[in-house]
Amino acid sequence: MNGHDKYPHALAPFTIGKQVFRNHIFSSPTGYLDITVESFPTEATAAYYERRARGGVAAVTIGETSVAANARGGNTSMYLGDPRALGAYCALTSAVRKHGAVCSAEIQHWGKFANFVFPDKQCYGPVEGEASMGAFAPVSKHVLPMSQEQIEEIIKQYSEAAAYAKAVGFNMVTVHAAHGWLLPQFMSPSNDRKDEWGGSFENRMRLPIAVLEAVRKSVGPGFPIEMRMSGAECCEGGYDADYGIAIAKVLQDYVDILHISAGHHMHAFSTMEPSLFAPNMMNVHYAAEIKKNVQNALVATVGGINEPDDIEEIIASGKADIVEMARPLLADPDLVNKMSEGRGEDVRKCLRCMTCFSSLMHTRQFHCAVNPEVGHEHALRAAIPPAEPKKVLVIGGGPGGMQAAITASKNGHSVVLCEKGDRLGGALLCEEKVPFKHLTMDYLHQQARRVMDDPNIEVRLGVDATPEYARAQQADAIICAVGAKPAKPPVPGIELAMTGEDAFANIDAVGKNVVIMGAGLVGCELALYLAQNGRHVDVVEMLDGISDGGNFLHVTCMKDYMAKKDITLHFNMTVEKIGEFGLTARASDDQVEEFAADTVICAAGMVPLRDEAYEFSACAPIFRQLGDCYLPTNIHNAVTDAYFAARDIGRYGYDA
């Protein structure tokens, strides 16, 4: 089916000035931190953004390209203007443009957060005060008000950055005026300066107008200018939706596109980046209201948009003219190509699990729970010799096992997948009824369909494979993904506790008053699910905080939602015994506390089935174990390890 018949509005081309856009779907800005020590883009940077361009979007915006070196929070993001970086930026823009996408630079100034991470640097903002970056940098700094000379220098920096962007091959610029950076700091009601740069609404708008006029003068007519703004900041002290409409009505005359996001980077992150606990398309209404109030600029929307049908409906209904996406294009960079081919149902959906941005903060690279390509675009951009065909036996039908089977098949191997249960999906299927896990379930079901529909994969359900069974298959390679089992700490009465898996799968068996042992991701997500279903929940944890498993942004978002429910967290508590009454725990100060409960649930982690996996190690010439039987972690590690394990089979060196 021709996707243009199914998505006629989303896939229709349009023009702004001298620039043609091949459809109405943009890749919104994502910063990329794996750069040179001089903060220049690398070949890996180019490959990362190029992958989105190859997927069919109309525009790819390079995120967080600051207007000057001193306009950044630190030295881990790119900036525009250094003549030494000209070649690197030209290579980056060429990588995007050669695939037919418009390449935009998100130009920004961090305002009072500029140079924030340097203890010896003074920070400047619209007004004097204290500034904190919250979970991103748990320190506070005193901010001094910018002088007239500093403001004029900043306007000049925007002008010069825009000129540089055009010179190195960007064919659009996106002026970042959202999420609490410099321009919204000036536009905010909190800007009570006494000069022409603050106090009244007219004065607060003076700097963004001056910046946009300077940018236009630098790039000339017919060169698209997009401005990203928050429709509402959604935090204490931030502006509301009516104020956002007022901003848009003023600035529409200076831009071609008003890109309407929401939230604040420091104080409303879970609004800016909707989490798995948030409803789909949660921020579209901000763009829709602004669209009703502006006539001179196109309006773009972003945030929590995953479904091709929703993209078409947003544009067809007039809620917005453009749909922008970041994380969904990490999960599936071919989203637009699949829509064009009429295969919208094959789009791999973003889980909104925050793996990507948490990984970026820890490793300076994006990774994705469901797309093993992410973070490896440079290594995977070139073709490699075909693999020598092998017979591959995959044991275990969870996320890792399914990905291993799919990748092995795509690389030309014959695959047998054995799963002891009657369905593919693994242990995560216990969360099938959890509303905020619907995206995870969609992913598991989609992967299962891919496996079942693949003629090169033979699926054997209800087969609890043994070493004897494995040897009888005479496979060339075995990929073992047999999983893990719930940990049972040596606590008296532990046999009275339910496991987390059982509680997720059978919520009707859980009483009204619940105590959960363990404040990891499983324990906290279970607590939230139970609280949403009318249970009173206490969580007891021996450590001094929630164990985030490396995904601190997911925990940050989860805390926001847990705070709205009747959930009490008790840290530094060691469980001493479990009884019919509930649970007894001892605090770090040696105080003993009893927690009355109808149900005690143990969510104290998982034990890898390594011994079970080792039994298969000599059953084929090639053996790999992955997922929870190797090390219990998360979907991302299981899927990525599976992808590369299967990709390696049948390849012995390119000169062989």
C-alpha positions as CSV (number, residue, x, y, z in Angstrom):
1,M,0.0,0.0,0.0
2,N,1.2,3.5,-0.8
3,G,1.5,5.3,2.5
4,H,0.7,8.6,0.9
5,D,-2.8,7.4,0.5
6,K,-3.0,6.5,4.3
7,Y,-1.1,9.6,5.6
8,P,-1.7,12.2,2.9
9,H,-1.3,15.3,5.2
10,A,1.8,14.0,7.1
11,L,3.7,13.0,4.0
12,A,2.8,15.9,1.8
13,P,5.8,18.2,0.8
14,F,5.7,21.9,1.5
15,T,7.9,25.0,1.1
16,I,9.2,27.7,3.4
17,G,11.0,30.5,1.6
18,K,13.6,28.9,-0.6
19,Q,13.5,25.6,1.2
20,V,11.5,22.5,0.3
21,F,10.5,20.0,3.0
22,R,9.6,16.6,1.8
23,N,7.0,15.9,4.5
24,H,5.6,17.4,7.8
25,I,7.7,15.2,10.2
26,F,10.9,16.6,11.7
27,S,13.6,15.1,13.9
28,S,13.6,17.5,16.9
29,P,16.8,18.5,18.6
30,T,18.8,16.0,20.6
31,G,22.2,17.0,22.0
32,Y,25.2,14.8,21.2
33,L,28.0,14.8,23.7
34,D,30.5,12.3,22.2
35,I,32.6,15.1,20.6
36,T,36.2,16.1,20.4
37,V,38.1,17.7,23.3
38,E,37.7,21.0,21.4
39,S,33.9,20.4,21.4
40,F,33.8,19.8,17.6
41,P,31.6,17.2,15.9
42,T,33.1,13.9,15.0
43,E,32.4,11.2,12.3
44,A,30.3,9.5,15.0
45,T,28.3,12.7,15.5
46,A,27.6,12.9,11.7
47,A,26.6,9.2,11.6
48,Y,24.2,9.7,14.5
49,Y,22.3,12.5,12.8
50,E,22.7,11.0,9.3
51,R,20.8,7.9,10.5
52,R,17.7,10.0,11.2
53,A,18.0,11.6,7.8
54,R,18.2,8.2,6.0
55,G,14.9,7.3,7.8
56,G,12.9,9.8,5.7
57,V,12.2,12.8,8.0
58,A,11.9,16.3,6.4
59,A,14.4,18.0,8.8
60,V,17.0,16.9,11.3
61,T,17.9,19.4,14.0
62,I,21.4,19.2,15.5
63,G,20.8,19.8,19.2
64,E,22.4,22.2,21.6
65,T,24.8,24.0,19.3
66,S,25.5,27.0,21.5
67,V,26.1,30.5,20.1
68,A,29.6,30.7,21.7
69,A,32.0,28.7,23.9
70,N,31.0,30.8,26.9
71,A,27.3,30.3,26.3
72,R,27.3,26.6,27.3
73,G,26.9,25.0,30.7
74,G,30.2,23.2,30.3
75,N,32.6,21.9,27.6
76,T,30.6,18.8,26.6
77,S,28.3,20.4,24.0
78,M,29.1,21.9,20.6
79,Y,29.2,25.5,19.8
80,L,29.2,27.5,16.5
81,G,31.9,30.0,15.4
82,D,35.3,28.3,15.7
83,P,37.0,28.4,12.3
84,R,38.9,25.2,13.1
85,A,35.6,23.3,13.2
86,L,34.5,24.4,9.7
87,G,35.4,21.1,8.0
88,A,33.8,19.0,10.7
89,Y,30.5,20.9,10.6
90,C,30.5,20.8,6.8
91,A,30.9,17.0,7.0
92,L,28.0,16.9,9.5
93,T,25.6,18.9,7.4
94,S,26.5,17.1,4.2
95,A,25.8,13.7,5.9
96,V,22.3,14.9,6.7
97,R,21.5,16.8,3.5
98,K,22.7,14.1,1.1
99,H,19.7,12.0,2.1
100,G,17.2,14.7,1.2
101,A,16.6,16.2,4.7
102,V,16.9,19.8,5.7
103,C,19.7,20.2,8.3
104,S,19.0,22.7,11.1
105,A,21.2,24.0,13.9
106,E,19.6,24.6,17.3
107,I,21.3,27.8,18.4
108,Q,21.1,28.6,22.1
109,H,22.5,30.3,25.1
110,W,22.3,28.7,28.5
111,G,21.7,32.1,30.3
112,K,22.2,31.8,34.0
113,F,23.3,28.2,33.6
114,A,26.2,29.1,31.3
115,N,29.5,27.9,32.7
116,F,27.5,26.4,35.6
117,V,29.7,23.4,36.2
118,F,32.9,25.5,36.6
119,P,33.2,26.5,40.3
120,D,35.4,29.5,39.5
121,K,33.1,31.0,36.9
122,Q,30.5,33.6,37.7
123,C,27.0,33.0,36.3
124,Y,24.9,35.8,34.8
125,G,21.2,35.9,34.1
126,P,18.4,38.5,33.7
127,V,18.2,39.1,37.5
128,E,20.2,38.4,40.6
129,G,19.3,35.2,42.5
130,E,20.2,31.6,43.1
131,A,20.1,28.9,40.4
132,S,20.0,25.1,40.6
133,M,20.1,22.5,37.8
134,G,18.4,20.0,40.0
135,A,19.1,16.3,39.3
136,F,21.5,17.3,36.5
137,A,24.0,19.2,38.8
138,P,23.0,19.1,42.4
139,V,24.7,22.4,43.3
140,S,23.4,26.0,43.6
141,K,25.2,29.1,42.3
142,H,24.6,32.8,42.9
143,V,23.6,34.6,39.7
144,L,24.3,38.2,38.9
145,P,22.3,40.3,36.5
146,M,23.6,40.8,33.0
147,S,24.8,44.3,32.1
148,Q,23.7,46.2,29.0
149,E,27.1,45.4,27.4
150,Q,26.7,41.6,28.1
151,I,23.2,41.6,26.5
152,E,24.4,43.4,23.4
153,E,27.3,40.9,23.1
154,I,24.8,38.0,23.3
155,I,22.7,39.4,20.5
156,K,25.9,39.7,18.4
157,Q,26.7,36.1,19.3
158,Y,23.4,34.9,18.0
159,S,23.9,36.8,14.8
160,E,27.4,35.4,14.2
161,A,26.3,31.9,15.1
162,A,23.5,32.0,12.6
163,A,25.9,33.3,9.9
164,Y,28.4,30.5,10.7
165,A,25.6,27.9,10.6
166,K,24.6,29.0,7.1
167,A,28.2,29.1,6.0
168,V,28.9,25.5,7.0
169,G,25.8,24.1,5.3
170,F,22.9,24.3,7.7
171,N,19.8,25.2,5.7
172,M,17.7,26.2,8.7
173,V,18.2,27.5,12.2
174,T,16.2,26.7,15.3
175,V,16.4,29.4,18.0
176,H,16.0,27.7,21.3
177,A,13.7,29.7,23.5
178,A,12.3,26.9,25.6
179,H,12.9,24.9,28.7
180,G,14.4,27.5,31.0
181,W,17.4,28.7,28.9
182,L,18.4,32.3,28.3
183,L,15.5,33.6,26.2
184,P,12.8,32.2,28.3
185,Q,14.7,33.5,31.4
186,F,14.1,36.9,29.9
187,M,10.6,36.2,28.8
188,S,9.6,34.9,32.2
189,P,7.3,36.8,34.6
190,S,10.2,36.4,37.1
191,N,12.2,38.9,35.0
192,D,11.6,42.1,37.0
193,R,14.5,44.1,35.7
194,K,14.1,47.9,36.0
195,D,15.5,48.7,32.5
196,E,14.2,48.1,29.0
197,W,15.1,44.4,29.2
198,G,12.5,43.4,31.8
199,G,9.6,44.4,34.1
200,S,6.8,44.7,31.6
201,F,5.7,42.1,29.1
202,E,6.9,44.4,26.3
203,N,10.3,44.7,27.8
204,R,10.6,41.0,28.5
205,M,10.1,40.3,24.8
206,R,12.7,42.8,23.8
207,L,15.7,40.3,23.9
208,P,14.0,37.5,21.9
209,I,12.8,40.0,19.3
210,A,16.3,41.5,19.0
211,V,17.9,38.0,18.7
212,L,15.4,37.0,16.0
213,E,16.0,40.2,14.1
214,A,19.7,39.7,14.3
215,V,19.4,36.1,13.1
216,R,17.2,37.1,10.2
217,K,19.7,39.8,9.1
218,S,22.5,37.2,9.2
219,V,20.8,34.4,7.2
220,G,18.8,36.6,4.8
221,P,15.3,36.2,3.3
222,G,14.0,32.8,2.3
223,F,16.1,31.0,4.9
224,P,13.8,29.2,7.4
225,I,13.9,30.3,11.0
226,E,12.3,28.1,13.6
227,M,11.9,29.1,17.3
228,R,11.4,26.5,20.0
229,M,9.4,27.7,23.0
230,S,7.4,26.2,25.9
231,G,3.7,26.5,25.5
232,A,3.7,26.5,29.3
233,E,6.6,26.0,31.7
234,C,4.5,23.8,34.0
235,C,6.4,24.5,37.2
236,E,6.4,26.8,40.2
237,G,7.4,30.3,39.1
238,G,7.0,29.4,35.4
239,Y,4.6,30.9,33.0
240,D,1.2,29.3,32.1
241,A,-0.5,28.5,28.8
242,D,-2.1,32.0,28.4
243,Y,1.3,33.6,28.8
244,G,2.7,31.2,26.2
245,I,0.0,32.2,23.8
246,A,0.9,35.8,24.3
247,I,4.6,35.1,23.6
248,A,3.7,33.2,20.4
249,K,1.4,36.0,19.2
250,V,4.3,38.5,19.5
251,L,7.0,36.3,18.0
252,Q,5.1,34.9,15.1
253,D,6.1,37.9,12.9
254,Y,9.8,37.1,13.3
255,V,9.9,33.3,12.6
256,D,8.7,30.8,10.0
257,I,7.9,28.0,12.5
258,L,6.9,28.2,16.2
259,H,8.0,24.9,17.7
260,I,5.8,24.4,20.8
261,S,7.2,22.2,23.5
262,A,6.4,22.4,27.2
263,G,8.0,22.2,30.6
264,H,11.3,23.3,32.0
265,H,14.6,21.5,31.9
266,M,15.4,21.8,35.6
267,H,12.0,21.9,37.2
268,A,9.5,20.1,34.9
269,F,11.6,17.5,33.1
270,S,8.8,14.9,33.0
271,T,6.6,17.4,31.2
272,M,9.3,18.3,28.7
273,E,10.2,14.7,28.1
274,P,6.9,12.7,28.8
275,S,7.7,9.5,30.7
276,L,6.0,6.1,30.4
277,F,3.6,7.3,33.2
278,A,2.3,10.1,31.1
279,P,-0.5,10.0,28.5
280,N,0.2,9.9,24.8
281,M,0.5,13.3,23.1
282,M,0.3,15.0,26.5
283,N,1.6,18.4,25.2
284,V,-0.2,18.6,21.8
285,H,-2.9,20.8,23.3
286,Y,-0.4,23.6,23.9
287,A,0.4,23.7,20.2
288,A,-3.3,23.4,19.2
289,E,-4.2,26.5,21.3
290,I,-1.3,28.5,19.9
291,K,-2.3,27.4,16.4
292,K,-5.7,29.0,17.0
293,N,-4.0,32.4,17.9
294,V,-1.3,32.8,15.3
295,Q,-1.6,33.4,11.5
296,N,1.9,34.3,10.4
297,A,3.9,31.2,11.3
298,L,3.6,27.5,11.0
299,V,3.1,25.6,14.3
300,A,5.0,22.4,15.3
301,T,4.2,20.1,18.2
302,V,6.4,17.6,20.1
303,G,6.2,15.3,23.1
304,G,4.9,11.8,23.6
305,I,3.9,11.2,20.0
306,N,4.5,7.6,18.8
307,E,1.8,6.5,16.5
308,P,1.7,7.2,12.7
309,D,-2.1,7.5,12.8
310,D,-1.7,10.2,15.5
311,I,0.8,12.1,13.4
312,E,-1.6,12.2,10.5
313,E,-4.6,13.2,12.7
314,I,-2.7,16.1,14.4
315,I,-1.8,17.6,11.0
316,A,-5.1,16.8,9.3
317,S,-7.1,18.3,12.1
318,G,-5.1,21.5,12.2
319,K,-3.8,21.1,15.7
320,A,-0.4,21.7,14.3
321,D,1.3,22.0,10.9
322,I,4.4,19.9,11.8
323,V,5.0,17.0,14.1
324,E,8.5,16.8,15.7
325,M,9.9,13.8,17.4
326,A,13.1,12.9,19.2
327,R,13.0,9.6,21.1
328,P,10.6,7.9,18.7
329,L,13.2,8.4,16.0
330,L,15.8,6.8,18.2
331,A,13.6,3.8,18.7
332,D,12.9,3.6,15.0
333,P,14.8,6.0,12.7
334,D,12.9,4.5,9.7
335,L,9.5,5.6,11.1
336,V,8.8,7.9,8.1
337,N,10.0,5.4,5.5
338,K,7.7,2.8,7.0
339,M,4.8,5.3,6.9
340,S,5.6,6.1,3.2
341,E,5.5,2.4,2.4
342,G,2.2,2.0,4.2
343,R,3.7,-0.1,7.0
344,G,2.8,2.1,9.9
345,E,2.0,-0.9,12.0
346,D,5.7,-2.0,11.7
347,V,7.0,1.1,13.4
348,R,8.9,0.2,16.6
349,K,7.6,2.4,19.3
350,C,9.6,4.3,21.9
351,L,9.0,3.0,25.4
352,R,9.6,6.4,27.0
353,C,11.8,4.6,29.5
354,M,14.5,7.3,29.6
355,T,17.3,4.9,28.8
356,C,18.5,7.2,26.0
357,F,18.9,10.4,28.1
358,S,20.1,8.6,31.2
359,S,22.7,6.9,29.1
360,L,23.8,10.2,27.5
361,M,24.4,11.7,30.9
362,H,26.5,8.7,32.1
363,T,28.4,7.8,28.9
364,R,28.0,10.8,26.6
365,Q,26.3,8.5,24.1
366,F,22.7,7.8,23.4
367,H,21.5,4.2,23.7
368,C,18.0,2.9,23.2
369,A,16.2,0.0,25.0
370,V,14.6,-1.3,21.8
371,N,17.0,-0.2,19.0
372,P,20.5,-1.7,19.3
373,E,21.8,0.5,16.5
374,V,21.7,3.6,18.7
375,G,25.2,4.6,19.9
376,H,26.7,2.4,17.2
377,E,25.7,4.4,14.0
378,H,29.2,5.1,12.9
379,A,30.3,1.4,13.2
380,L,27.1,0.2,11.4
381,R,26.9,2.8,8.6
382,A,29.0,0.8,6.2
383,A,28.1,-2.6,4.7
384,I,30.1,-5.7,5.9
385,P,30.7,-9.0,4.0
386,P,27.8,-11.5,4.4
387,A,28.0,-14.1,7.1
388,E,28.6,-17.7,6.4
389,P,25.2,-19.4,6.9
390,K,24.8,-21.3,10.1
391,K,22.2,-23.2,12.1
392,V,21.4,-21.2,15.2
393,L,19.6,-22.5,18.3
394,V,18.1,-19.7,20.5
395,I,17.0,-20.9,24.0
396,G,14.6,-18.5,25.6
397,G,11.9,-16.3,24.1
398,G,12.3,-13.1,26.0
399,P,13.4,-9.7,24.6
400,G,17.0,-10.9,24.1
401,G,16.1,-14.3,22.7
402,M,13.6,-12.7,20.2
403,Q,16.1,-10.1,19.1
404,A,18.8,-12.7,18.6
405,A,16.5,-14.8,16.4
406,I,15.5,-11.8,14.3
407,T,19.1,-10.6,13.8
408,A,20.4,-14.1,13.0
409,S,17.7,-14.6,10.5
410,K,18.4,-11.2,8.8
411,N,22.0,-12.3,8.5
412,G,21.1,-15.4,6.6
413,H,21.1,-18.0,9.3
414,S,18.5,-20.8,9.9
415,V,17.1,-20.3,13.4
416,V,15.3,-22.5,15.9
417,L,13.9,-20.7,18.9
418,C,12.8,-22.7,21.9
419,E,10.6,-21.2,24.6
420,K,9.4,-23.2,27.6
421,G,6.3,-21.1,28.0
422,D,3.3,-21.0,25.7
423,R,4.0,-17.4,24.5
424,L,7.0,-15.3,23.4
425,G,7.8,-12.3,25.6
426,G,9.6,-13.6,28.7
427,A,9.2,-12.6,32.3
428,L,8.0,-9.1,31.4
429,L,4.7,-10.5,30.3
430,C,3.7,-10.4,34.0
431,E,3.3,-6.7,33.6
432,E,0.8,-7.0,30.7
433,K,-2.1,-5.5,32.7
434,V,-0.1,-2.5,33.9
435,P,-1.4,0.6,32.1
436,F,1.9,2.5,32.1
437,K,3.7,-0.5,30.6
438,H,1.5,-0.6,27.5
439,L,4.3,0.6,25.3
440,T,6.6,-2.2,26.6
441,M,3.8,-4.7,25.9
442,D,3.3,-3.3,22.4
443,Y,7.0,-3.8,21.8
444,L,7.1,-7.4,23.0
445,H,4.0,-8.3,21.0
446,Q,5.5,-6.7,17.9
447,Q,8.8,-8.6,18.3
448,A,6.8,-11.8,18.8
449,R,5.0,-11.2,15.5
450,R,8.2,-10.5,13.7
451,V,9.6,-13.8,15.0
452,M,6.5,-15.9,14.3
453,D,6.1,-14.4,10.7
454,D,9.8,-15.0,9.8
455,P,10.1,-18.1,7.5
456,N,13.7,-18.6,8.5
457,I,12.8,-18.9,12.2
458,E,11.2,-22.1,13.6
459,V,9.5,-21.3,16.9
460,R,9.0,-24.2,19.3
461,L,6.8,-23.2,22.3
462,G,6.4,-25.3,25.4
463,V,9.9,-26.7,25.0
464,D,12.0,-26.7,28.1
465,A,15.3,-27.3,26.4
466,T,17.9,-29.6,28.0
467,P,21.6,-30.1,27.0
468,E,20.6,-33.4,25.4
469,Y,17.9,-31.7,23.4
470,A,20.3,-28.9,22.4
471,R,22.9,-31.4,21.2
472,A,20.3,-33.3,19.2
473,Q,19.7,-30.1,17.1
474,Q,23.3,-30.2,15.8
475,A,23.4,-26.4,15.8
476,D,26.4,-24.5,14.8
477,A,25.7,-21.8,17.4
478,I,23.7,-21.6,20.6
479,I,22.4,-18.3,22.0
480,C,21.2,-18.9,25.6
481,A,18.8,-16.4,27.1
482,V,17.1,-18.4,29.8
483,G,16.6,-15.5,32.1
484,A,16.7,-15.2,35.9
485,K,14.6,-16.1,39.0
486,P,13.4,-13.8,41.8
487,A,15.9,-13.5,44.6
488,K,14.8,-14.8,48.0
489,P,16.8,-13.2,50.8
490,P,17.5,-15.5,53.9
491,V,14.8,-13.8,56.0
492,P,12.6,-15.9,58.3
493,G,9.2,-16.2,56.8
494,I,10.3,-15.3,53.3
495,E,8.1,-18.2,52.0
496,L,5.0,-16.1,53.0
497,A,6.0,-13.3,50.6
498,M,4.7,-13.0,47.1
499,T,7.2,-12.3,44.3
500,G,7.0,-9.1,42.3
501,E,6.2,-11.1,39.2
502,D,3.2,-12.8,40.9
503,A,1.9,-9.5,42.2
504,F,2.1,-7.9,38.8
505,A,0.4,-10.8,37.2
506,N,-2.3,-11.4,39.8
507,I,-3.2,-8.1,41.5
508,D,-6.5,-9.6,42.8
509,A,-4.5,-11.7,45.2
510,V,-2.8,-8.6,46.7
511,G,-4.4,-7.3,49.9
512,K,-5.4,-3.7,50.7
513,N,-2.3,-3.0,52.9
514,V,1.0,-3.9,51.2
515,V,4.6,-3.9,52.2
516,I,7.2,-4.3,49.4
517,M,10.8,-5.4,50.2
518,G,13.1,-3.5,47.8
519,A,13.1,0.0,46.3
520,G,14.6,-0.9,42.9
521,L,12.8,-0.2,39.7
522,V,10.6,-3.3,40.0
523,G,9.6,-2.5,43.6
524,C,8.8,1.1,42.9
525,E,6.9,0.5,39.7
526,L,4.9,-2.2,41.4
527,A,4.2,0.1,44.3
528,L,2.9,2.7,41.9
529,Y,0.7,0.1,40.1
530,L,-0.8,-1.1,43.3
531,A,-1.4,2.4,44.6
532,Q,-3.2,3.2,41.3
533,N,-5.4,0.3,42.1
534,G,-6.4,1.4,45.6
535,R,-3.7,-0.3,47.7
536,H,-1.9,1.4,50.6
537,V,1.8,0.7,50.0
538,D,4.9,0.9,52.1
539,V,8.3,0.2,50.5
540,V,11.2,-0.9,52.7
541,E,14.7,-0.6,51.4
542,M,18.0,-1.4,53.0
543,L,19.9,1.2,51.0
544,D,19.6,5.0,51.4
545,G,17.7,5.6,48.2
546,I,15.9,4.2,45.2
547,S,18.2,2.0,43.1
548,D,17.9,3.4,39.6
549,G,19.8,0.7,37.7
550,G,21.6,3.4,35.8
551,N,18.4,5.1,34.6
552,F,18.2,8.0,36.9
553,L,15.9,10.1,34.8
554,H,13.3,7.3,34.8
555,V,13.5,7.4,38.6
556,T,13.2,11.2,38.6
557,C,10.0,10.9,36.6
558,M,8.7,8.0,38.7
559,K,9.2,10.0,41.9
560,D,7.0,12.8,40.5
561,Y,4.1,10.3,40.1
562,M,4.8,8.4,43.3
563,A,4.5,11.7,45.2
564,K,0.9,11.9,44.0
565,K,0.0,8.5,45.4
566,D,-0.2,7.1,48.9
567,I,3.2,5.5,48.9
568,T,5.7,5.7,51.7
569,L,9.4,4.9,51.2
570,H,11.4,3.7,54.2
571,F,15.2,3.7,53.6
572,N,18.1,2.2,55.6
573,M,15.8,-0.6,56.8
574,T,16.9,-4.2,57.1
575,V,14.1,-6.8,57.0
576,E,14.4,-9.2,60.0
577,K,11.3,-11.4,59.6
578,I,8.0,-11.8,57.8
579,G,4.9,-13.1,59.5
580,E,1.1,-13.3,59.1
581,F,1.0,-9.8,60.6
582,G,3.3,-8.3,58.0
583,L,7.0,-7.4,58.3
584,T,9.6,-6.4,60.9
585,A,12.6,-4.3,59.9
586,R,15.5,-2.7,61.8
587,A,16.6,0.8,61.0
588,S,20.2,2.0,60.8
589,D,19.8,3.6,64.2
590,D,18.9,0.1,65.5
591,Q,15.2,1.0,66.0
592,V,12.8,-1.9,65.2
593,E,9.6,-1.2,63.3
594,E,6.7,-3.4,62.5
595,F,4.8,-2.9,59.2
596,A,1.3,-4.3,59.4
597,A,0.3,-5.7,56.0
598,D,-2.2,-8.0,54.3
599,T,0.4,-8.9,51.7
600,V,4.2,-8.8,51.8
601,I,5.9,-8.7,48.4
602,C,9.6,-9.4,47.8
603,A,11.1,-7.4,45.0
604,A,14.7,-7.8,46.1
605,G,16.3,-8.4,42.7
606,M,16.9,-11.3,40.4
607,V,19.3,-14.2,40.5
608,P,20.8,-15.1,37.0
609,L,20.3,-18.7,35.9
610,R,24.0,-19.0,35.1
611,D,24.4,-22.6,36.0
612,E,21.5,-23.6,33.8
613,A,23.0,-21.6,31.0
614,Y,26.5,-23.1,31.4
615,E,25.0,-26.5,30.8
616,F,24.6,-25.6,27.2
617,S,28.1,-24.2,26.7
618,A,29.5,-27.4,25.1
619,C,26.5,-28.3,23.0
620,A,27.6,-26.3,19.9
621,P,30.9,-24.9,18.6
622,I,29.7,-21.4,19.2
623,F,28.0,-20.4,22.5
624,R,26.8,-17.1,23.8
625,Q,24.7,-16.3,26.9
626,L,23.0,-13.0,27.2
627,G,20.2,-11.1,29.0
628,D,19.3,-11.9,32.6
629,C,21.1,-15.3,32.7
630,Y,24.3,-13.4,32.1
631,L,23.6,-10.3,34.2
632,P,20.1,-9.2,35.3
633,T,19.8,-5.6,34.0
634,N,17.3,-4.2,31.5
635,I,15.8,-4.5,28.1
636,H,18.5,-2.4,26.5
637,N,21.4,-4.6,27.5
638,A,19.6,-7.8,26.6
639,V,18.5,-6.5,23.1
640,T,21.9,-4.9,22.3
641,D,23.9,-7.9,23.4
642,A,21.6,-10.2,21.4
643,Y,21.9,-8.0,18.3
644,F,25.7,-8.1,18.3
645,A,25.9,-11.7,19.4
646,A,23.8,-12.8,16.4
647,R,25.5,-10.4,14.1
648,D,28.9,-12.0,14.9
649,I,27.9,-15.5,14.0
650,G,29.5,-16.7,10.7
651,R,32.0,-13.9,10.5
652,Y,35.6,-14.7,11.1
653,G,37.5,-11.7,9.8
654,Y,37.0,-9.7,6.6
655,D,40.2,-10.9,4.9
656,A,39.4,-14.6,5.4
